[in-house]
Amino acid sequence: MVTWLAKTVLTDEDKRALKGIALELLEIRKLVLELAETLVKLSDKELMKILNASENDLKELQVENYKETLEKQVDIAEKEFLR
């Protein structure tokens, strides 16, 4: 057979689809790595002990809201940028 002589031609649509798949694979890889990191942290008994101990602070709202913390960081960064 001479099928190995056949040349594959990809259309622009094929190329876009392959690029999309490649980008999705990169995102999936990133998510899997994040999941693995999370599982490692969840299996750390000392870390879980610390997190459980801090639960009372969360209930008493002694820990800043994540959004508030980000807003403060953005404000600080903007002030430094405008100097």
Summary of the structure (lengths in Angstrom):
residues: 83
radius of gyration: 24.5
end to end distance: 71.9
largest distance: 75.7
contacts: 134
relative contact order: 0.04
helix: 78%
strand: 0%
